[in-house]
Amino acid sequence: MIDDIKHKAITGASKIVMSPPVLKMLSNPNVQKAFLTMMNANADFREWMDAQIKSAARNVSLATTDDLGRLRRQMREASSDVATLTDRVSSLETELQAYQKAATKKPAARKTTKRATSTKSKKS
């Protein structure tokens, strides 16, 4: 129902805007200048209002939207660093476990070969 109302409003507005008297009025340089002035005034007002809000927030030590944006960016970077470090620690733990397994294995008994040395040759 709301979509139907929107569609009818858009269709009606399009018919009005495309009518010859409206097109003639919109082509008037004074109307165009007034329209641009109105648009610029709206943007100027928003900028002024944002500056007033930021100033008031700073005066009472509140975070501004810019501060929150910087904080979010730093948190994303820190999260990425933490993920990298977590992967590295996991890799090092795996290596450590492999070394510990190798160290706990009993070494195989070595066969010792006795050298055939005669006592007679040593005395000579």
DSSP file (Angstrom, degrees, kcal/mol; ACC not computed):
  #  RESIDUE AA STRUCTURE BP1 BP2  ACC     N-H-->O    O-->H-N    N-H-->O    O-->H-N    TCO  KAPPA ALPHA  PHI   PSI    X-CA   Y-CA   Z-CA
    1    1 A M     >        0   0    0      0, 0.0     4,-2.0     0, 0.0     5,-0.1   0.000 360.0 360.0 360.0 -46.4    0.0    0.0    0.0
    2    2 A I  H  >  +     0   0    0      1,-0.2     4,-2.7     2,-0.2     5,-0.2   0.901 360.0  52.7 -65.7 -39.2    2.8    2.4    0.9
    3    3 A D  H  > S+     0   0    0      1,-0.2     4,-2.5     2,-0.2    -1,-0.2   0.886 108.0  51.7 -61.7 -37.5    4.7    1.5   -2.2
    4    4 A D  H  > S+     0   0    0      2,-0.2     4,-2.3     1,-0.2    -1,-0.2   0.904 110.2  48.2 -65.0 -41.4    1.6    2.2   -4.3
    5    5 A I  H  X S+     0   0    0     -4,-2.0     4,-2.5     2,-0.2    -2,-0.2   0.917 111.9  49.6 -65.6 -43.2    1.3    5.6   -2.7
    6    6 A K  H  X S+     0   0    0     -4,-2.7     4,-2.7     2,-0.2     5,-0.2   0.926 110.6  50.3 -60.0 -44.6    5.0    6.4   -3.3
    7    7 A H  H  X S+     0   0    0     -4,-2.5     4,-2.5     1,-0.2    -2,-0.2   0.920 111.7  47.5 -61.4 -44.3    4.6    5.3   -7.0
    8    8 A K  H  X S+     0   0    0     -4,-2.3     4,-2.6     2,-0.2    -1,-0.2   0.895 112.2  50.2 -64.8 -39.4    1.5    7.5   -7.4
    9    9 A A  H  X S+     0   0    0     -4,-2.5     4,-2.7     2,-0.2    -2,-0.2   0.921 112.2  46.7 -65.2 -43.6    3.3   10.5   -5.8
   10   10 A I  H  X S+     0   0    0     -4,-2.7     4,-2.4     2,-0.2    -2,-0.2   0.916 113.2  49.1 -64.8 -42.6    6.4   10.0   -8.0
   11   11 A T  H  X S+     0   0    0     -4,-2.5     4,-2.0    -5,-0.2    -2,-0.2   0.926 113.5  46.5 -62.1 -44.7    4.3    9.7  -11.1
   12   12 A G  H  X S+     0   0    0     -4,-2.6     4,-2.0     1,-0.2    -2,-0.2   0.910 112.4  49.6 -64.6 -42.6    2.3   12.8  -10.2
   13   13 A A  H  X S+     0   0    0     -4,-2.7     4,-2.8     1,-0.2     5,-0.2   0.887 109.1  53.0 -64.3 -38.6    5.4   14.8   -9.4
   14   14 A S  H  X S+     0   0    0     -4,-2.4     4,-2.0     1,-0.2    -1,-0.2   0.906 108.5  49.7 -63.3 -41.2    7.0   13.8  -12.7
   15   15 A K  H  < S+     0   0    0     -4,-2.0     4,-0.3     2,-0.2    -1,-0.2   0.906 113.1  46.5 -63.7 -40.8    4.0   15.0  -14.6
   16   16 A I  H >< S+     0   0    0     -4,-2.0     3,-1.2     1,-0.2     6,-0.3   0.932 112.7  48.8 -67.7 -45.2    4.1   18.3  -12.8
   17   17 A V  H 3< S+     0   0    0     -4,-2.8    -1,-0.2     1,-0.3    -2,-0.2   0.847 111.6  50.0 -64.8 -33.8    7.8   18.8  -13.3
   18   18 A M  T 3< S+     0   0    0     -4,-2.0    -1,-0.3    -5,-0.2    -2,-0.2   0.457  84.3 113.3 -86.2   0.5    7.6   18.0  -17.0
   19   19 A S  S <> S-     0   0    0     -3,-1.2     4,-2.4    -4,-0.3     3,-0.3  -0.453  77.4-118.2 -71.9 147.2    4.8   20.4  -17.7
   20   20 A P  H  > S+     0   0    0      0, 0.0     4,-2.4     0, 0.0     5,-0.2   0.867 110.7  52.5 -56.6 -42.3    5.7   23.4  -19.9
   21   21 A P  H  > S+     0   0    0      0, 0.0     4,-2.0     0, 0.0     5,-0.1   0.908 112.5  45.5 -62.8 -38.1    4.9   26.1  -17.3
   22   22 A V  H  > S+     0   0    0     -3,-0.3     4,-2.8    -6,-0.3     5,-0.2   0.913 112.4  50.5 -69.8 -42.7    7.2   24.4  -14.7
   23   23 A L  H  X S+     0   0    0     -4,-2.4     4,-1.4     1,-0.2    -1,-0.2   0.898 110.8  50.0 -61.2 -39.8   10.0   23.8  -17.2
   24   24 A K  H  < S+     0   0    0     -4,-2.4     4,-0.4    -5,-0.2    -1,-0.2   0.916 112.2  47.3 -64.0 -42.5    9.8   27.5  -18.2
   25   25 A M  H >< S+     0   0    0     -4,-2.0     3,-1.2     1,-0.2     6,-0.3   0.909 110.9  51.3 -65.4 -41.8   10.0   28.6  -14.6
   26   26 A L  H 3< S+     0   0    0     -4,-2.8    -1,-0.2     1,-0.3    -2,-0.2   0.746 104.1  58.4 -69.0 -22.5   12.9   26.3  -13.8
   27   27 A S  T 3< S+     0   0    0     -4,-1.4    -1,-0.3    -5,-0.2    -2,-0.2   0.574  80.6 107.7 -82.2  -8.3   14.8   27.6  -16.8
   28   28 A N  S <> S-     0   0    0     -3,-1.2     4,-2.2    -4,-0.4     3,-0.3  -0.555  70.0-140.7 -70.5 127.0   14.6   31.2  -15.3
   29   29 A P  H  > S+     0   0    0      0, 0.0     4,-2.6     0, 0.0     5,-0.2   0.832 100.7  55.7 -60.0 -33.3   18.1   32.2  -14.0
   30   30 A N  H  > S+     0   0    0      2,-0.2     4,-2.3     1,-0.2     5,-0.2   0.898 108.6  46.9 -67.0 -39.2   16.7   33.8  -11.0
   31   31 A V  H  > S+     0   0    0     -3,-0.3     4,-2.6    -6,-0.3    -1,-0.2   0.915 112.9  49.6 -67.5 -42.5   14.8   30.7  -10.0
   32   32 A Q  H  X S+     0   0    0     -4,-2.2     4,-2.6     2,-0.2    -2,-0.2   0.917 111.5  49.0 -61.9 -42.9   18.0   28.6  -10.5
   33   33 A K  H  X S+     0   0    0     -4,-2.6     4,-2.5     2,-0.2    -2,-0.2   0.917 111.8  48.7 -63.4 -42.8   20.0   31.0   -8.4
   34   34 A A  H  X S+     0   0    0     -4,-2.3     4,-2.4     2,-0.2    -2,-0.2   0.898 111.1  50.9 -63.2 -40.4   17.4   30.9   -5.6
   35   35 A F  H  X S+     0   0    0     -4,-2.6     4,-2.3     2,-0.2    -2,-0.2   0.929 111.6  46.6 -63.9 -45.2   17.4   27.1   -5.8
   36   36 A L  H  X S+     0   0    0     -4,-2.6     4,-2.8     2,-0.2     5,-0.2   0.888 111.3  52.3 -63.9 -39.1   21.2   27.0   -5.5
   37   37 A T  H  X S+     0   0    0     -4,-2.5     4,-2.6     2,-0.2    -1,-0.2   0.918 109.8  49.2 -61.8 -43.1   21.2   29.5   -2.7
   38   38 A M  H  X S+     0   0    0     -4,-2.4     4,-2.0     2,-0.2    -2,-0.2   0.911 112.4  47.7 -62.8 -43.1   18.7   27.3   -0.8
   39   39 A M  H  X S+     0   0    0     -4,-2.3     4,-2.1     2,-0.2    -2,-0.2   0.921 113.8  46.7 -65.2 -44.1   20.8   24.2   -1.4
   40   40 A N  H  X S+     0   0    0     -4,-2.8     4,-3.0     1,-0.2    -2,-0.2   0.881 109.8  53.9 -65.3 -38.4   24.0   26.0   -0.2
   41   41 A A  H  X S+     0   0    0     -4,-2.6     4,-2.6    -5,-0.2    -1,-0.2   0.898 108.0  50.6 -63.0 -39.9   22.2   27.4    2.8
   42   42 A N  H  X S+     0   0    0     -4,-2.0     4,-2.2     2,-0.2    -2,-0.2   0.935 113.4  44.5 -62.7 -46.7   21.1   23.9    3.8
   43   43 A A  H  X S+     0   0    0     -4,-2.1     4,-2.3     2,-0.2    -2,-0.2   0.907 113.7  50.5 -65.3 -41.8   24.7   22.6    3.5
   44   44 A D  H  X S+     0   0    0     -4,-3.0     4,-2.6     1,-0.2    -2,-0.2   0.908 109.8  50.8 -62.2 -42.1   26.1   25.6    5.3
   45   45 A F  H  X S+     0   0    0     -4,-2.6     4,-2.8    -5,-0.2    -1,-0.2   0.915 109.8  49.7 -62.9 -42.8   23.5   25.1    8.1
   46   46 A R  H  X S+     0   0    0     -4,-2.2     4,-2.6     2,-0.2    -2,-0.2   0.921 111.9  48.1 -62.6 -43.6   24.5   21.5    8.5
   47   47 A E  H  X S+     0   0    0     -4,-2.3     4,-2.3     2,-0.2    -2,-0.2   0.921 113.2  47.9 -62.0 -44.1   28.2   22.3    8.7
   48   48 A W  H  X S+     0   0    0     -4,-2.6     4,-2.2     1,-0.2    -2,-0.2   0.918 112.1  49.3 -62.3 -43.5   27.5   25.0   11.2
   49   49 A M  H  X S+     0   0    0     -4,-2.8     4,-2.4     2,-0.2    -2,-0.2   0.904 110.4  50.3 -64.7 -41.8   25.4   22.7   13.3
   50   50 A D  H  X S+     0   0    0     -4,-2.6     4,-2.6     1,-0.2    -1,-0.2   0.910 110.5  50.2 -61.4 -42.0   28.0   19.9   13.2
   51   51 A A  H  X S+     0   0    0     -4,-2.3     4,-2.4     1,-0.2    -2,-0.2   0.897 110.6  49.5 -63.7 -39.8   30.7   22.4   14.3
   52   52 A Q  H  X S+     0   0    0     -4,-2.2     4,-2.5     2,-0.2    -2,-0.2   0.903 111.6  48.6 -65.2 -41.6   28.4   23.6   17.2
   53   53 A I  H  X S+     0   0    0     -4,-2.4     4,-2.6     2,-0.2    -2,-0.2   0.928 112.4  48.1 -64.6 -45.2   27.8   20.0   18.3
   54   54 A K  H  X S+     0   0    0     -4,-2.6     4,-2.5     2,-0.2    -2,-0.2   0.911 112.2  49.8 -61.7 -42.2   31.5   19.1   18.2
   55   55 A S  H  X S+     0   0    0     -4,-2.4     4,-2.1     1,-0.2    -2,-0.2   0.925 112.3  46.6 -63.3 -44.7   32.4   22.3   20.1
   56   56 A A  H  X S+     0   0    0     -4,-2.5     4,-1.3     1,-0.2    -1,-0.2   0.897 112.0  51.5 -64.7 -39.9   29.8   21.5   22.8
   57   57 A A  H  <>S+     0   0    0     -4,-2.6     5,-3.5     1,-0.2     3,-0.3   0.913 110.8  47.7 -64.4 -42.5   31.0   17.9   23.0
   58   58 A R  H ><5S+     0   0    0     -4,-2.5     3,-1.4     3,-0.2    -1,-0.2   0.886 106.7  57.8 -65.2 -38.0   34.6   18.9   23.5
   59   59 A N  H 3<5S+     0   0    0     -4,-2.1    -1,-0.2     1,-0.3    -2,-0.2   0.810 114.3  37.0 -63.6 -29.9   33.6   21.5   26.2
   60   60 A V  T 3<5S-     0   0    0     -4,-1.3    -1,-0.3    -3,-0.3    -2,-0.2   0.165 117.8-110.3-108.3  17.2   32.0   18.7   28.3
   61   61 A S  T < 5 +     0   0    0     -3,-1.4     2,-0.3     1,-0.2    -3,-0.2   0.866  66.9 147.0  59.3  42.0   34.7   16.1   27.4
   62   62 A L      < -     0   0    0     -5,-3.5     2,-0.2    -6,-0.1    -1,-0.2  -0.771  52.6-105.4-102.3 153.4   32.4   13.9   25.3
   63   63 A A        -     0   0    0     -2,-0.3     2,-0.2     4,-0.1    -5,-0.0  -0.551  32.5-144.0 -76.8 140.5   33.6   12.0   22.3
   64   64 A T     >  -     0   0    0     -2,-0.2     4,-2.4     1,-0.1     5,-0.2  -0.473  29.9-102.0 -94.5 172.5   32.6   13.3   18.9
   65   65 A T  H  > S+     0   0    0      1,-0.2     4,-2.2     2,-0.2     5,-0.1   0.855 125.4  54.0 -64.3 -33.1   31.7   11.2   15.8
   66   66 A D  H  > S+     0   0    0      2,-0.2     4,-2.4     1,-0.2    -1,-0.2   0.919 108.0  49.6 -64.6 -42.8   35.2   11.9   14.5
   67   67 A D  H  > S+     0   0    0      1,-0.2     4,-2.4     2,-0.2    -2,-0.2   0.919 111.4  48.8 -60.9 -43.7   36.7   10.6   17.7
   68   68 A L  H  X S+     0   0    0     -4,-2.4     4,-2.6     2,-0.2    -1,-0.2   0.881 109.4  52.8 -65.1 -37.6   34.5    7.5   17.5
   69   69 A G  H  X S+     0   0    0     -4,-2.2     4,-2.3     2,-0.2    -2,-0.2   0.923 110.5  46.8 -63.0 -44.5   35.5    7.0   13.9
   70   70 A R  H  X S+     0   0    0     -4,-2.4     4,-2.5     1,-0.2    -2,-0.2   0.905 112.4  51.0 -62.7 -41.0   39.2    7.2   14.8
   71   71 A L  H  X S+     0   0    0     -4,-2.4     4,-2.3     2,-0.2    -2,-0.2   0.907 109.6  49.6 -63.9 -42.0   38.6    4.8   17.7
   72   72 A R  H  X S+     0   0    0     -4,-2.6     4,-2.4     2,-0.2    -1,-0.2   0.915 110.9  50.2 -61.8 -42.5   36.8    2.3   15.4
   73   73 A R  H  X S+     0   0    0     -4,-2.3     4,-2.3     1,-0.2    -2,-0.2   0.924 111.3  48.0 -62.4 -44.5   39.7    2.5   12.9
   74   74 A Q  H  X S+     0   0    0     -4,-2.5     4,-2.6     1,-0.2    -1,-0.2   0.873 110.6  52.0 -64.2 -36.8   42.3    1.8   15.7
   75   75 A M  H  X S+     0   0    0     -4,-2.3     4,-2.6     2,-0.2    -1,-0.2   0.896 108.5  50.5 -67.6 -38.9   40.2   -1.1   17.0
   76   76 A R  H  X S+     0   0    0     -4,-2.4     4,-2.1     2,-0.2    -2,-0.2   0.929 112.8  46.7 -62.6 -43.9   40.1   -2.7   13.5
   77   77 A E  H  X S+     0   0    0     -4,-2.3     4,-2.3     1,-0.2    -2,-0.2   0.916 113.6  48.0 -63.9 -42.8   43.8   -2.3   13.2
   78   78 A A  H  X S+     0   0    0     -4,-2.6     4,-2.7     2,-0.2    -1,-0.2   0.885 109.8  53.1 -65.3 -38.1   44.4   -3.7   16.7
   79   79 A S  H  X S+     0   0    0     -4,-2.6     4,-2.3     2,-0.2    -1,-0.2   0.901 109.1  49.2 -63.2 -40.9   42.0   -6.6   15.9
   80   80 A S  H  X S+     0   0    0     -4,-2.1     4,-2.2     2,-0.2    -2,-0.2   0.914 111.7  48.9 -64.0 -42.7   44.0   -7.4   12.8
   81   81 A D  H  X S+     0   0    0     -4,-2.3     4,-2.7     1,-0.2    -2,-0.2   0.906 110.6  50.8 -63.5 -41.5   47.2   -7.3   14.8
   82   82 A V  H  X S+     0   0    0     -4,-2.7     4,-2.6     1,-0.2    -2,-0.2   0.904 109.4  50.8 -63.3 -41.0   45.7   -9.6   17.5
   83   83 A A  H  X S+     0   0    0     -4,-2.3     4,-2.2     2,-0.2    -1,-0.2   0.914 111.4  48.2 -63.1 -42.2   44.6  -12.1   14.8
   84   84 A T  H  X S+     0   0    0     -4,-2.2     4,-2.2     1,-0.2    -2,-0.2   0.930 113.7  46.6 -63.0 -45.6   48.1  -12.1   13.3
   85   85 A L  H  X S+     0   0    0     -4,-2.7     4,-2.7     1,-0.2     5,-0.2   0.876 109.9  53.9 -65.9 -37.0   49.7  -12.6   16.7
   86   86 A T  H  X S+     0   0    0     -4,-2.6     4,-2.3     2,-0.2    -1,-0.2   0.920 109.5  47.9 -62.6 -43.5   47.2  -15.3   17.6
   87   87 A D  H  X S+     0   0    0     -4,-2.2     4,-2.2     2,-0.2    -2,-0.2   0.911 112.5  49.3 -62.4 -42.0   48.2  -17.2   14.4
   88   88 A R  H  X S+     0   0    0     -4,-2.2     4,-2.5     2,-0.2    -2,-0.2   0.911 111.0  48.7 -65.7 -42.6   51.9  -16.8   15.2
   89   89 A V  H  X S+     0   0    0     -4,-2.7     4,-2.6     2,-0.2    -1,-0.2   0.907 110.6  51.6 -63.1 -41.8   51.5  -18.0   18.8
   90   90 A S  H  X S+     0   0    0     -4,-2.3     4,-2.0     2,-0.2    -2,-0.2   0.912 110.5  48.7 -61.0 -42.4   49.5  -21.0   17.5
   91   91 A S  H  X S+     0   0    0     -4,-2.2     4,-2.2     1,-0.2    -2,-0.2   0.915 112.1  48.4 -63.4 -43.5   52.3  -21.8   15.0
   92   92 A L  H  X S+     0   0    0     -4,-2.5     4,-2.6     1,-0.2    -2,-0.2   0.869 109.0  53.3 -66.6 -36.0   54.9  -21.5   17.7
   93   93 A E  H  X S+     0   0    0     -4,-2.6     4,-2.4     2,-0.2    -1,-0.2   0.896 108.2  50.9 -64.4 -39.3   52.9  -23.8   20.1
   94   94 A T  H  X S+     0   0    0     -4,-2.0     4,-2.0     2,-0.2    -2,-0.2   0.925 111.6  47.2 -63.4 -44.5   52.7  -26.4   17.4
   95   95 A E  H  X S+     0   0    0     -4,-2.2     4,-2.3     1,-0.2    -2,-0.2   0.912 111.3  51.7 -62.4 -42.2   56.5  -26.2   16.9
   96   96 A L  H  X S+     0   0    0     -4,-2.6     4,-2.6     1,-0.2    -2,-0.2   0.901 108.2  51.2 -62.6 -41.7   57.1  -26.4   20.6
   97   97 A Q  H  X S+     0   0    0     -4,-2.4     4,-2.4     1,-0.2    -1,-0.2   0.897 108.9  51.5 -62.8 -39.3   54.9  -29.5   20.9
   98   98 A A  H  X S+     0   0    0     -4,-2.0     4,-2.1     2,-0.2    -2,-0.2   0.917 111.6  47.0 -64.3 -42.0   56.9  -31.2   18.1
   99   99 A Y  H  X S+     0   0    0     -4,-2.3     4,-2.1     2,-0.2    -2,-0.2   0.893 111.5  51.2 -65.3 -39.4   60.1  -30.4   19.9
  100  100 A Q  H  X S+     0   0    0     -4,-2.6     4,-1.8     2,-0.2    -2,-0.2   0.897 109.7  49.5 -66.5 -39.1   58.7  -31.7   23.2
  101  101 A K  H  X S+     0   0    0     -4,-2.4     4,-1.1     1,-0.2    -1,-0.2   0.918 111.7  49.0 -63.4 -42.6   57.6  -34.9   21.6
  102  102 A A  H  < S+     0   0    0     -4,-2.1     3,-0.2     1,-0.2    -2,-0.2   0.873 111.7  49.6 -65.1 -35.7   61.1  -35.3   20.0
  103  103 A A  H  < S+     0   0    0     -4,-2.1    -1,-0.2     1,-0.2    -2,-0.2   0.811 108.8  51.7 -74.1 -30.5   62.7  -34.7   23.4
  104  104 A T  H  < S+     0   0    0     -4,-1.8    -1,-0.2    -5,-0.2    -2,-0.2   0.660  85.1 101.6 -83.9 -14.9   60.6  -37.1   25.3
  105  105 A K  S  < S-     0   0    0     -4,-1.1     3,-0.0    -3,-0.2    -3,-0.0  -0.495  82.6-115.4 -67.5 136.0   61.3  -40.0   22.9
  106  106 A K        -     0   0    0     -2,-0.2     2,-0.1     1,-0.1    -1,-0.1  -0.551  32.3-114.7 -72.9 133.4   63.9  -42.4   24.4
  107  107 A P        -     0   0    0      0, 0.0    -1,-0.1     0, 0.0     2,-0.1  -0.421  34.9-103.4 -68.1 143.7   67.0  -42.3   22.3
  108  108 A A        -     0   0    0      1,-0.1     2,-0.2    -2,-0.1    -3,-0.0  -0.395  41.4-101.2 -66.8 142.5   67.7  -45.7   20.6
  109  109 A A        -     0   0    0     -2,-0.1     2,-0.3     1,-0.1    -1,-0.1  -0.480  38.3-135.4 -67.6 129.5   70.4  -47.7   22.2
  110  110 A R        -     0   0    0     -2,-0.2     2,-0.6    -3,-0.1    -1,-0.1  -0.650  11.5-124.0 -88.2 141.4   73.6  -47.3   20.3
  111  111 A K        -     0   0    0     -2,-0.3     2,-0.5     2,-0.0    -1,-0.0  -0.728  25.4-148.4 -81.5 125.3   75.7  -50.2   19.5
  112  112 A T        -     0   0    0     -2,-0.6     2,-0.5     2,-0.0    -1,-0.0  -0.819   4.9-152.5 -97.2 132.2   79.2  -49.7   20.8
  113  113 A T        -     0   0    0     -2,-0.5     2,-0.4     3,-0.0    -2,-0.0  -0.892  12.4-134.8-104.6 129.7   82.0  -51.2   19.0
  114  114 A K        -     0   0    0     -2,-0.5     2,-0.3     1,-0.1    -2,-0.0  -0.647  21.8-123.7 -82.3 136.5   85.1  -52.1   20.8
  115  115 A R        -     0   0    0     -2,-0.4     2,-1.8     1,-0.1    -1,-0.1  -0.592  18.8-124.6 -80.1 137.4   88.2  -51.1   19.1
  116  116 A A        +     0   0    0     -2,-0.3     2,-0.5     2,-0.0    -1,-0.1  -0.638  49.4 154.3 -84.6  92.5   90.6  -53.9   18.6
  117  117 A T        -     0   0    0     -2,-1.8     2,-0.3     3,-0.0    -2,-0.0  -0.976  34.7-140.1-120.7 131.4   93.6  -52.5   20.2
  118  118 A S     >  -     0   0    0     -2,-0.5     4,-1.0     1,-0.1     3,-0.1  -0.668   9.7-138.6 -91.5 145.9   96.1  -54.8   21.6
  119  119 A T  H  > S+     0   0    0     -2,-0.3     4,-1.4     1,-0.2    -1,-0.1   0.760 102.0  62.9 -71.2 -24.1   97.8  -54.1   24.8
  120  120 A K  H  > S+     0   0    0      1,-0.2     4,-1.4     2,-0.2    -1,-0.2   0.898  99.3  51.8 -69.8 -38.6  101.1  -55.2   23.3
  121  121 A S  H  4 S+     0   0    0      1,-0.2    -1,-0.2     2,-0.2    -2,-0.2   0.813 107.5  53.5 -70.9 -25.7  101.1  -52.5   20.6
  122  122 A K  H  < S+     0   0    0     -4,-1.0    -1,-0.2     1,-0.2    -2,-0.2   0.851 106.0  53.1 -73.6 -33.9  100.6  -49.9   23.3
  123  123 A K  H  <        0   0    0     -4,-1.4    -2,-0.2     1,-0.2    -1,-0.2   0.811 360.0 360.0 -72.8 -28.5  103.5  -51.1   25.3
  124  124 A S     <        0   0    0     -4,-1.4    -1,-0.2     0, 0.0    -2,-0.1   0.483 360.0 360.0 -75.5 360.0  105.9  -50.9   22.4
